[in-house]
Amino acid sequence: MSAWRHSKHRPKPAPAAWLAALCLLLVAASAATASNPSPAYLFVGGGTTDATPMRECSPKALRGLQVVEIPAPAGGWSGTPQAVNVFNVFAGEVMVALGERQACGRMHDARTRDSRFRAGIGLVAVPPVGSTDPVRVGWTPPLKPNWMPTVRVGGPSTVQQEDTLRLLVRASCMAIALALGFSALMGFFGARDRSFIVHVVLCLALLLWQAVLSGLSGYPQPWLPVGGHESRWLVALSTFGYAAMLQVLWGLSGIARQWPVVQPGQRWLAFSFIAIGLLAAVLPHAALRLAWRIADYGFMVVGMVLTASALLSIRRGDHRAFALLASMLPLLALFLQRVSTNRIVIEYRIEVIQLVLTWFLVVMAYTLTNRYGQLREQRDAMRVLADTDVLTGVQNRRAGMARLDRCFARARADATPLAIGFIDVDRFKRINDVHGHDVGDRVLVVVADAIVHSMRGQADVVRMGGEEFLVLLPGVGAGHARQRLEAIREHIAEAGARMGVPGLDVTASIGLAALEPADEDPASLLRRADGAMYAAKHRGRNRIVAAGDLPPVAG
């Protein structure tokens, strides 16, 4: 047994020792590689015989395309390389041709496109000097007539730089949605609150929507089974996104708090949008266009109703509705721009939509952060209530025992002193019998306040139950602890006298115990303080007795 105890208390290597050992290993590794200096450069890859990626346009691919011709510049082409890039084609095949060069591709499969273009479908050609061959572009007619494609022609460097910038914006928006969703998931594990899961679903829905909208669902190769059904995926994911967005907007608007009768409408709206999304898999093309229009206008109508409700909530002092306004106004502005011919919205439609959705997610993340703060405040308040004595406001027995355990362990680990004082109000039963329980409760409050005032705080003051209190004095030896407890005893007597109750005399008997090597656990220290308190009672009350002054217990 003695050998086991010796091994149990054997000192462990300090973290500094491990750090020093790690540094020595690093120095040794550096010395071992010093004889083999690194080359001046790093060479990767190698030469290739692969031709510029280009997909032939089969008759099947060209069937049903809407083809337009863009005339050559006045005086013909200059004979320098020309880049043609087509953006904002959301579904179907795209054909690009200039002179003898022709290429076809699909936005949702990067393997079918020229690898020099990532956000659009393009090619680079060198038409002869003076050639007047037009640029020919063909695409599948869009499901929404006002979602027209954008064709950019120019120098390869300029066109490719803009293509790269578009790709960065699209990928960044998706990365933000992914990061916010992951953050909400981690928040759920910490908070266990349903609103975090709703936010995870929202981020996932908008992430997939953006992936199909931007064509990144097919980059670097298809990771969603979109196939040739891009329009159906767009309708389904947009309506799922609308359903998720309305769920969070409904709660922020305060509409259910103002008119509880409309609360069932939240679930009905969500089911309606989800049903439209599910039907997108089987609806014919003409009905699909109608379903998408119903979803778009339905979302905006409900959004405007919720915005009006949010304004009323703000007037009533509910500042949570500001988040709805901040997130909804860009969506409403985008909707108004859709019915106009704004050139920027037409040219950068995908990027504008993604930026608006990203702004929406950022605002929702802000509300989620506030929600997390509220939950922490509520849990902190509940913890305080669970650890606090209702009558006196000091720690209750459960919290006090946990605090004593920590102080005991720290004193043992650091070899520092620890003292405790067990306080019992003298003749408290007589106070209740003579003056009534109301006065008895006042006495307990006054005694607790006097102890807290003497301790400069209530972190180490505990009500053990009834008229008994415990004072913890970490880092204080027996001599200084007696002085502190003597001050407490005097403050209790003075506070009782200030109550002004005729015939009321408030005093306390205090038992002092300082940590000794023989104390195996906090309970043994507490028992010695309790025994000293009873000794103070037997010696006439209103005094302090130290456990060290008592004769040892036989046996």
FIGUZA-826501 format. One record per residue (C-alpha): residue number from 1; residue in three letters; x, y, z. Coordinates in Angstrom, 2 decimals. Each point is the difference from the previous one (the first is absolute). Layout:
N
NUM;ALA;X;Y;Z
...
END
This chain:
555
1;MET;0.00;0.00;0.00
2;SER;2.82;2.40;0.86
3;ALA;1.66;-0.68;-3.37
4;TRP;-3.29;0.74;-1.76
5;ARG;-0.37;3.31;1.82
6;HIS;3.57;0.89;-0.84
7;SER;-0.58;-0.59;-3.71
8;LYS;-3.33;1.81;0.08
9;HIS;1.58;3.20;1.28
10;ARG;3.08;-0.21;-2.22
11;PRO;0.40;3.42;-1.68
12;LYS;-0.94;0.08;-3.67
13;PRO;2.28;1.59;-2.62
14;ALA;-0.72;3.70;-0.28
15;PRO;-1.30;1.38;-3.33
16;ALA;3.24;1.99;-0.28
17;ALA;1.96;-3.28;-0.05
18;TRP;-2.09;-1.34;-2.88
19;LEU;0.47;3.29;-1.88
20;ALA;3.76;-0.14;0.51
21;ALA;0.10;-3.58;-1.28
22;LEU;-1.99;1.00;-3.09
23;CYS;2.38;2.89;-0.70
24;LEU;2.98;-2.36;0.24
25;LEU;-1.62;-2.36;-2.51
26;LEU;-0.62;2.88;-2.42
27;VAL;3.61;1.18;0.32
28;ALA;1.24;-3.54;-0.62
29;ALA;-2.23;-0.35;-3.07
30;SER;1.25;3.34;-1.37
31;ALA;3.61;-1.04;0.52
32;ALA;-0.61;-3.32;-1.76
33;THR;-1.38;1.73;-3.10
34;ALA;2.57;2.80;-0.09
35;SER;2.37;-2.16;-2.06
36;ASN;-2.69;-0.32;-2.72
37;PRO;-0.91;3.59;-0.94
38;SER;-3.27;0.61;-1.81
39;PRO;0.09;0.80;-3.75
40;ALA;-0.48;3.56;-1.16
41;TYR;-3.40;-0.83;-1.50
42;LEU;-2.70;-2.67;-0.05
43;PHE;-1.01;-1.59;-3.31
44;VAL;-3.37;-1.73;-0.34
45;GLY;-1.98;-1.30;-2.96
46;GLY;1.41;-0.52;-3.47
47;GLY;-0.54;0.53;-3.67
48;THR;-3.22;-1.10;-1.68
49;THR;-1.33;-0.82;-3.42
50;ASP;-3.63;0.66;0.95
51;ALA;-1.83;2.39;-2.29
52;THR;-2.08;2.88;1.27
53;PRO;-3.14;-1.57;1.53
54;MET;-2.89;0.38;-2.36
55;ARG;-3.27;-1.91;-0.24
56;GLU;-1.49;-0.58;-3.40
57;CYS;-3.56;1.13;-0.62
58;SER;-2.08;-2.98;-0.99
59;PRO;-3.25;0.43;-1.96
60;LYS;-1.86;-1.12;3.11
61;ALA;1.69;2.73;2.06
62;LEU;-0.89;2.67;-2.56
63;ARG;-3.63;-1.05;-0.27
64;GLY;-2.42;2.52;1.51
65;LEU;2.58;2.69;0.78
66;GLN;-0.85;3.67;-0.32
67;VAL;2.84;1.34;-2.19
68;VAL;1.06;3.64;-0.32
69;GLU;2.73;1.59;-2.09
70;ILE;2.16;2.86;1.23
71;PRO;1.58;1.83;-2.95
72;ALA;3.73;0.54;-0.30
73;PRO;1.43;3.45;0.78
74;ALA;-0.10;2.61;-2.74
75;GLY;2.84;-0.76;-2.39
76;GLY;0.18;-3.64;1.02
77;TRP;2.04;-1.82;2.63
78;SER;3.52;1.17;0.77
79;GLY;1.62;-3.43;-0.26
80;THR;0.78;-0.16;3.74
81;PRO;-1.42;-2.68;2.35
82;GLN;-3.60;0.61;1.00
83;ALA;-1.72;-1.51;3.03
84;VAL;-3.74;-0.61;0.10
85;ASN;-1.65;-0.87;3.31
86;VAL;-3.69;-0.64;0.70
87;PHE;-1.41;0.52;3.50
88;ASN;-3.36;-0.36;1.71
89;VAL;-1.17;-3.09;-1.85
90;PHE;-1.67;-2.05;2.70
91;ALA;-1.03;-3.12;-1.89
92;GLY;0.69;-1.98;-3.12
93;GLU;2.67;0.06;-2.67
94;VAL;2.00;3.07;-1.05
95;MET;1.68;0.40;-3.39
96;VAL;2.75;2.56;-0.70
97;ALA;1.53;0.45;-3.46
98;LEU;2.34;2.46;-1.71
99;GLY;1.27;-0.73;-3.46
100;GLU;1.01;-3.64;-0.27
101;ARG;0.10;-0.57;3.75
102;GLN;-3.10;-1.28;1.70
103;ALA;-0.52;-1.37;3.53
104;CYS;-2.91;-1.26;2.04
105;GLY;-0.35;-0.55;3.72
106;ARG;-2.29;-0.05;3.00
107;MET;0.30;2.20;3.08
108;HIS;-0.59;-2.92;2.36
109;ASP;2.81;-2.19;-1.32
110;ALA;3.42;1.66;-0.09
111;ARG;1.40;-2.94;-1.95
112;THR;-1.93;1.17;-3.07
113;ARG;1.44;3.54;0.01
114;ASP;3.25;1.69;-0.96
115;SER;2.04;-0.18;3.22
116;ARG;1.12;3.61;-0.45
117;PHE;-3.52;1.11;0.91
118;ARG;-1.58;-0.92;3.32
119;ALA;-2.94;2.36;0.51
120;GLY;-1.21;-0.18;-3.58
121;ILE;0.22;-1.99;-3.21
122;GLY;2.50;1.42;-2.44
123;LEU;2.74;-0.44;-2.55
124;VAL;3.02;1.83;-1.37
125;ALA;0.32;0.39;-3.78
126;VAL;2.29;1.90;-2.37
127;PRO;-2.11;1.22;-2.93
128;PRO;1.96;1.12;-3.10
129;VAL;0.77;3.67;-0.47
130;GLY;-2.99;1.75;-1.54
131;SER;-2.31;-2.98;0.51
132;THR;-3.62;0.95;0.54
133;ASP;-1.16;-3.33;1.37
134;PRO;-2.53;0.64;2.76
135;VAL;0.12;-1.43;3.49
136;ARG;-2.69;-2.65;0.14
137;VAL;-1.46;-0.94;3.39
138;GLY;-2.80;-2.44;0.72
139;TRP;-1.71;-1.00;3.21
140;THR;-3.08;-1.76;1.28
141;PRO;-2.84;2.52;0.49
142;PRO;-0.05;0.95;3.71
143;LEU;-2.81;-1.06;2.30
144;LYS;-0.38;3.64;1.06
145;PRO;-0.19;2.28;-3.06
146;ASN;1.69;2.94;1.75
147;TRP;2.98;-2.15;1.03
148;MET;1.87;0.72;-3.21
149;PRO;3.58;-1.19;-0.65
150;THR;2.98;2.36;-0.09
151;VAL;2.58;-0.28;-2.79
152;ARG;3.40;1.62;0.50
153;VAL;2.54;0.36;-2.83
154;GLY;3.50;1.41;0.44
155;GLY;3.65;-0.75;0.53
156;PRO;0.64;-3.39;1.63
157;SER;1.74;1.53;3.01
158;THR;-2.80;2.47;0.76
159;VAL;-2.81;-2.51;-0.53
160;GLN;1.72;-2.72;2.02
161;GLN;0.75;2.40;2.87
162;GLU;-3.67;0.94;0.23
163;ASP;-0.92;-3.68;-0.20
164;THR;2.36;-0.73;2.91
165;LEU;-1.44;2.88;2.02
166;ARG;-3.51;-1.38;-0.49
167;LEU;1.20;-3.43;1.09
168;LEU;1.58;1.44;3.16
169;VAL;-3.22;1.81;0.93
170;ARG;-2.11;-3.11;-0.56
171;ALA;2.36;-2.33;1.86
172;SER;0.43;2.49;2.87
173;CYS;-3.75;0.28;0.51
174;MET;-0.31;-3.77;0.14
175;ALA;2.95;-0.23;2.40
176;ILE;-1.65;2.53;2.32
177;ALA;-3.25;-1.99;-0.03
178;LEU;1.93;-3.18;0.79
179;ALA;1.95;1.66;2.83
180;LEU;-3.13;1.54;1.54
181;GLY;-1.81;-3.33;-0.17
182;PHE;2.88;-1.80;1.68
183;SER;0.18;2.72;2.66
184;ALA;-3.73;-0.36;0.67
185;LEU;0.41;-3.77;0.32
186;MET;2.77;0.47;2.57
187;GLY;-2.21;2.52;1.79
188;PHE;-2.78;-2.57;0.19
189;PHE;2.29;-2.49;1.73
190;GLY;0.77;2.68;2.58
191;ALA;-3.46;1.55;0.40
192;ARG;-2.37;-2.88;-0.87
193;ASP;-2.45;2.53;-1.39
194;ARG;-2.31;-0.67;-2.95
195;SER;0.73;3.35;-1.65
196;PHE;3.56;-1.14;-0.77
197;ILE;-1.25;-3.03;-1.94
198;VAL;-2.39;2.25;-1.95
199;HIS;3.00;2.15;-0.93
200;VAL;1.98;-3.08;-1.08
201;VAL;-2.87;-1.01;-2.30
202;LEU;-0.18;3.58;-1.33
203;CYS;3.73;0.06;-0.81
204;LEU;-0.18;-3.41;-1.66
205;ALA;-3.01;0.96;-2.14
206;LEU;1.57;3.27;-1.15
207;LEU;3.37;-1.70;-0.57
208;LEU;-1.51;-2.58;-2.37
209;TRP;-2.10;2.68;-1.67
210;GLN;3.11;2.08;-0.68
211;ALA;1.90;-3.06;-1.23
212;VAL;-2.56;-0.70;-2.72
213;LEU;-0.62;3.68;-0.75
214;SER;3.70;0.73;-0.54
215;GLY;0.87;-3.25;-1.76
216;LEU;2.51;-0.93;2.71
217;SER;-1.97;-3.19;0.54
218;GLY;1.92;-1.25;-3.04
219;TYR;3.47;1.21;0.98
220;PRO;2.54;-1.56;-0.30
221;GLN;-2.40;-2.80;-0.86
222;PRO;-3.68;-0.50;0.84
223;TRP;-0.53;-0.66;3.72
224;LEU;-3.78;0.43;-0.18
225;PRO;-2.03;-2.26;-2.33
226;VAL;-1.33;2.96;-2.01
227;GLY;0.46;-1.63;-3.40
228;GLY;-2.24;1.58;-2.60
229;HIS;-2.59;1.14;2.55
230;GLU;1.52;3.34;1.01
231;SER;-3.33;1.87;-0.10
232;ARG;-1.69;-2.52;2.28
233;TRP;2.86;0.21;2.48
234;LEU;-0.13;3.79;-0.04
235;VAL;-3.74;0.08;0.67
236;ALA;0.23;-2.61;2.74
237;LEU;2.98;1.52;1.83
238;SER;-1.30;3.57;-0.28
239;THR;-3.35;-0.99;1.54
240;PHE;1.77;-1.98;2.74
241;GLY;2.11;3.08;0.65
242;TYR;-3.12;2.18;0.16
243;ALA;-1.54;-2.40;2.54
244;ALA;3.09;0.12;2.23
245;MET;0.30;3.80;-0.26
246;LEU;-3.66;0.54;0.90
247;GLN;0.39;-2.18;3.10
248;VAL;2.62;2.31;1.50
249;LEU;-1.66;3.19;-1.28
250;TRP;-3.31;-1.00;1.57
251;GLY;1.56;-0.20;3.45
252;LEU;1.81;3.33;-0.38
253;SER;-3.07;1.87;-1.25
254;GLY;-1.96;-0.45;3.22
255;ILE;-3.16;-0.67;-2.00
256;ALA;-1.00;-2.95;2.18
257;ARG;0.44;2.10;3.15
258;GLN;-2.26;2.72;-1.40
259;TRP;-2.61;-2.30;-1.55
260;PRO;0.24;-3.50;1.52
261;VAL;-2.79;-1.21;-2.29
262;VAL;2.39;0.02;-2.98
263;GLN;2.55;-2.30;1.65
264;PRO;-1.17;-3.12;-1.92
265;GLY;0.75;1.91;-3.20
266;GLN;3.74;-0.41;0.58
267;ARG;-0.16;-3.76;-0.41
268;TRP;-2.49;0.27;-2.87
269;LEU;2.32;2.32;-1.92
270;ALA;2.99;-2.27;0.50
271;PHE;-1.93;-3.06;-1.19
272;SER;-1.31;1.92;-3.03
273;PHE;3.46;1.02;-1.21
274;ILE;1.43;-3.45;0.67
275;ALA;-2.89;-1.55;-1.96
276;ILE;0.75;2.24;-3.00
277;GLY;3.64;-1.05;0.18
278;LEU;-0.90;-3.68;0.06
279;LEU;-2.43;0.39;-2.89
280;ALA;2.79;1.53;-2.09
281;ALA;1.28;-3.53;-0.62
282;VAL;-3.12;-0.98;-1.98
283;LEU;-1.59;3.19;-1.34
284;PRO;0.11;0.64;-3.77
285;HIS;2.17;2.88;-1.19
286;ALA;-2.85;2.51;-0.36
287;ALA;-1.36;-0.81;3.47
288;LEU;3.53;0.17;1.41
289;ARG;0.29;3.60;-1.14
290;LEU;-3.33;0.82;1.65
291;ALA;1.00;-1.75;3.23
292;TRP;3.23;2.00;0.20
293;ARG;-1.89;3.25;-0.55
294;ILE;-2.52;-0.90;2.71
295;ALA;2.84;-0.77;2.42
296;ASP;1.84;3.25;-0.80
297;TYR;-3.00;2.28;0.34
298;GLY;-1.34;-1.93;2.97
299;PHE;3.28;0.44;1.85
300;MET;0.08;3.72;-0.71
301;VAL;-3.62;0.54;1.05
302;VAL;0.53;-1.86;3.27
303;GLY;3.30;1.82;0.45
304;MET;-1.69;3.38;-0.32
305;VAL;-2.69;-1.04;2.49
306;LEU;2.68;-1.09;2.47
307;THR;1.89;3.25;-0.60
308;ALA;-3.13;2.00;0.86
309;SER;-0.45;-2.12;3.12
310;ALA;3.63;0.64;0.93
311;LEU;-0.56;3.76;-0.23
312;LEU;-2.92;-0.33;2.42
313;SER;2.13;-2.12;2.33
314;ILE;2.72;2.66;-0.01
315;ARG;-2.57;2.65;0.94
316;ARG;-0.95;-2.19;2.95
317;GLY;3.61;-0.26;1.15
318;ASP;0.96;-3.42;-1.43
319;HIS;3.44;0.77;-1.41
320;ARG;0.51;-3.55;-1.30
321;ALA;-2.05;1.04;-3.04
322;PHE;2.86;2.27;-1.16
323;ALA;1.79;-3.15;-1.18
324;LEU;-2.95;-0.84;-2.26
325;LEU;0.13;3.45;-1.60
326;ALA;3.76;-0.26;-0.49
327;SER;-0.32;-3.38;-1.71
328;MET;-3.22;0.57;-1.93
329;LEU;0.58;3.42;-1.56
330;PRO;2.75;-1.22;-2.40
331;LEU;-2.30;-2.84;-1.08
332;LEU;-2.84;2.42;-0.69
333;ALA;2.36;2.30;-1.89
334;LEU;1.20;-2.94;-2.09
335;PHE;-3.60;-0.94;-0.77
336;LEU;-0.75;3.53;-1.20
337;GLN;3.11;-0.04;-2.19
338;ARG;-1.16;-3.23;-1.62
339;VAL;-2.91;1.74;-1.66
340;SER;2.28;2.77;-1.29
341;THR;2.72;0.00;-2.65
342;ASN;2.85;0.88;2.35
343;ARG;3.20;-0.87;-1.86
344;ILE;2.05;-0.95;3.07
345;VAL;-2.64;-2.43;1.27
346;ILE;-0.30;-1.57;-3.45
347;GLU;3.75;-0.33;-0.53
348;TYR;0.86;-1.21;3.51
349;ARG;-3.27;-1.67;0.90
350;ILE;1.53;-3.11;1.57
351;GLU;2.52;1.95;2.06
352;VAL;-2.63;2.51;1.18
353;ILE;-2.37;-2.77;1.09
354;GLN;2.79;-1.82;1.83
355;LEU;1.16;3.17;1.76
356;VAL;-3.56;0.75;1.14
357;LEU;-0.41;-3.57;1.31
358;THR;3.38;0.25;1.75
359;TRP;-1.03;3.28;1.63
360;PHE;-3.19;-1.73;1.17
361;LEU;2.03;-2.81;1.59
362;VAL;2.38;2.45;1.69
363;VAL;-2.91;1.90;1.57
364;MET;-1.55;-3.28;1.13
365;ALA;3.35;-1.01;1.51
366;TYR;-0.04;3.28;1.93
367;THR;-3.44;-0.84;1.40
368;LEU;1.27;-3.47;0.86
369;THR;2.92;1.52;1.90
370;ASN;-2.44;2.14;1.96
371;ARG;-2.08;-3.09;0.69
372;TYR;3.05;-1.82;1.29
373;GLY;0.78;2.92;2.29
374;GLN;-3.56;-0.02;1.33
375;LEU;0.19;-3.73;0.67
376;ARG;3.27;0.44;1.87
377;GLU;-1.49;2.80;2.09
378;GLN;-3.03;-2.15;0.80
379;ARG;2.15;-2.98;0.95
380;ASP;2.30;2.17;2.08
381;ALA;-3.04;1.42;1.78
382;MET;-1.36;-3.50;0.59
383;ARG;3.39;-1.12;1.30
384;VAL;0.10;2.96;2.38
385;LEU;-3.50;-0.84;1.21
386;ALA;0.97;-3.64;0.48
387;ASP;3.12;0.98;1.97
388;THR;-1.49;2.84;2.03
389;ASP;-1.92;-0.06;3.26
390;VAL;-3.31;1.70;-0.72
391;LEU;-0.31;1.78;3.36
392;THR;3.51;1.33;0.58
393;GLY;1.44;0.20;-3.52
394;VAL;3.21;-1.85;0.90
395;GLN;1.04;-3.40;-1.34
396;ASN;-2.10;-2.96;1.08
397;ARG;1.37;-3.22;1.48
398;ARG;0.40;-1.81;-3.35
399;ALA;1.99;2.83;-1.58
400;GLY;1.96;0.56;3.20
401;MET;1.10;-3.62;0.23
402;ALA;1.16;0.10;-3.62
403;ARG;1.95;3.18;0.77
404;LEU;1.55;-1.64;3.09
405;ASP;1.05;-3.02;-2.10
406;ARG;1.80;2.29;-2.45
407;CYS;1.70;2.00;2.74
408;PHE;1.09;-3.21;1.74
409;ALA;1.45;-1.48;-3.20
410;ARG;1.84;3.23;-0.85
411;ALA;1.45;0.31;3.50
412;ARG;1.26;-3.58;-0.16
413;ALA;1.46;0.41;-3.49
414;ASP;1.69;3.36;0.70
415;ALA;0.90;-0.69;3.66
416;THR;-1.79;3.19;1.06
417;PRO;-2.00;0.58;3.20
418;LEU;-3.76;-0.28;0.24
419;ALA;-2.30;0.87;2.89
420;ILE;-3.76;-0.15;0.45
421;GLY;-2.37;1.46;2.53
422;PHE;-3.24;-1.74;1.00
423;ILE;-2.47;2.63;1.28
424;ASP;-3.19;-0.70;1.94
425;VAL;-2.41;2.72;1.15
426;ASP;-0.47;-0.31;3.77
427;ARG;-3.44;-0.84;1.40
428;PHE;-1.64;0.29;-3.40
429;LYS;-2.94;-2.22;0.99
430;ARG;-0.75;2.37;2.87
431;ILE;0.13;2.96;-2.41
432;ASN;-2.66;-1.68;-2.15
433;ASP;-2.14;-0.94;2.99
434;VAL;0.14;3.43;1.67
435;HIS;0.14;2.42;-2.92
436;GLY;-1.60;-2.04;-2.77
437;HIS;1.27;-1.59;-3.17
438;ASP;-0.05;3.28;-1.91
439;VAL;2.58;1.42;2.38
440;GLY;1.89;-3.29;-0.18
441;ASP;0.23;0.32;-3.78
442;ARG;1.17;3.60;0.36
443;VAL;2.68;-1.15;2.43
444;LEU;1.32;-2.54;-2.52
445;VAL;0.13;2.66;-2.72
446;VAL;1.78;2.45;2.33
447;VAL;2.51;-2.64;1.09
448;ALA;0.71;-0.98;-3.63
449;ASP;0.50;3.67;-0.96
450;ALA;2.36;0.53;2.92
451;ILE;2.10;-3.02;-1.01
452;VAL;0.08;1.04;-3.66
453;HIS;0.99;3.55;0.98
454;SER;2.83;-1.36;2.13
455;MET;1.17;-2.29;-2.83
456;ARG;-0.14;2.71;-2.71
457;GLY;-2.24;-2.23;-2.11
458;GLN;-2.22;-3.07;0.11
459;ALA;2.06;-2.49;-2.02
460;ASP;1.27;-1.68;3.19
461;VAL;-3.13;0.35;2.14
462;VAL;-2.37;-2.98;0.22
463;ARG;-3.30;-0.57;1.74
464;MET;0.16;-3.61;1.11
465;GLY;-3.63;-0.11;1.07
466;GLY;-2.12;1.44;2.79
467;GLU;2.09;2.46;2.03
468;GLU;3.37;-1.50;-1.02
469;PHE;2.50;1.72;-2.28
470;LEU;3.41;-0.98;-1.32
471;VAL;2.86;2.37;-0.84
472;LEU;2.85;-1.16;-2.26
473;LEU;3.41;1.62;0.40
474;PRO;2.31;-1.36;-2.72
475;GLY;3.64;0.99;0.37
476;VAL;-0.54;1.09;3.63
477;GLY;1.74;-1.62;2.96
478;ALA;-1.53;-0.70;3.40
479;GLY;1.29;3.19;1.68
480;HIS;-1.25;2.43;-2.61
481;ALA;-3.22;-2.00;-0.39
482;ARG;-0.81;0.53;3.69
483;GLN;0.33;3.77;-0.48
484;ARG;-2.31;-0.10;-3.03
485;LEU;-2.60;-2.07;1.83
486;GLU;0.19;2.26;3.05
487;ALA;-0.86;2.95;-2.23
488;ILE;-2.94;-1.98;-1.39
489;ARG;-1.25;-0.82;3.51
490;GLU;0.10;3.69;0.97
491;HIS;-1.77;1.09;-3.21
492;ILE;-2.78;-2.52;0.65
493;ALA;-0.61;1.39;3.49
494;GLU;0.03;3.60;-1.27
495;ALA;-2.37;-0.82;-2.86
496;GLY;-2.43;-1.69;2.38
497;ALA;-0.02;3.05;2.26
498;ARG;-0.79;2.25;-2.97
499;MET;-3.17;-1.96;-0.73
500;GLY;-1.72;1.92;2.80
501;VAL;-2.11;-2.93;1.24
502;PRO;-0.57;0.31;3.78
503;GLY;1.47;-2.90;1.94
504;LEU;1.80;-1.40;-3.06
505;ASP;3.62;-1.04;0.54
506;VAL;1.77;-1.45;-3.05
507;THR;3.31;-1.79;0.57
508;ALA;1.80;-2.90;-1.64
509;SER;2.23;-2.88;1.03
510;ILE;2.81;-0.76;-2.44
511;GLY;2.14;-3.09;-0.45
512;LEU;3.35;0.44;-1.76
513;ALA;1.89;-2.79;-1.74
514;ALA;3.23;0.33;-2.00
515;LEU;1.16;-2.60;-2.50
516;GLU;2.33;-2.59;1.49
517;PRO;1.89;-2.94;-1.53
518;ALA;-2.37;-2.41;1.76
519;ASP;-3.04;1.39;-1.87
520;GLU;-0.68;-2.62;-2.66
521;ASP;-2.88;1.81;-1.67
522;PRO;-2.13;3.16;0.32
523;ALA;-2.49;-1.88;2.18
524;SER;2.62;-0.58;2.71
525;LEU;0.89;3.71;0.01
526;LEU;-3.69;0.89;0.21
527;ARG;-0.55;-2.44;2.89
528;ARG;2.78;1.61;2.01
529;ALA;-1.46;3.48;-0.58
530;ASP;-3.45;-1.26;0.99
531;GLY;1.43;-1.53;3.19
532;ALA;1.75;3.26;0.85
533;MET;-3.28;1.89;-0.50
534;TYR;-1.79;-2.27;2.48
535;ALA;2.87;0.51;2.43
536;ALA;-0.58;3.77;-0.30
537;LYS;-3.67;-0.61;0.85
538;HIS;0.92;-2.00;3.10
539;ARG;2.47;2.65;1.15
540;GLY;-2.64;2.70;0.17
541;ARG;-0.78;0.98;-3.64
542;ASN;0.96;3.21;-1.83
543;ARG;3.60;-1.07;-0.37
544;ILE;2.50;-1.69;-2.30
545;VAL;1.56;-3.38;0.71
546;ALA;2.73;-1.48;-2.20
547;ALA;0.00;-3.73;-0.67
548;GLY;3.71;-0.05;0.74
549;ASP;-0.70;1.11;3.58
550;LEU;-2.25;-2.98;0.70
551;PRO;1.34;-3.20;1.53
552;PRO;0.39;-2.83;-2.53
553;VAL;-2.91;-2.42;-0.27
554;ALA;0.78;-3.36;1.55
555;GLY;0.32;-2.93;-2.40
END
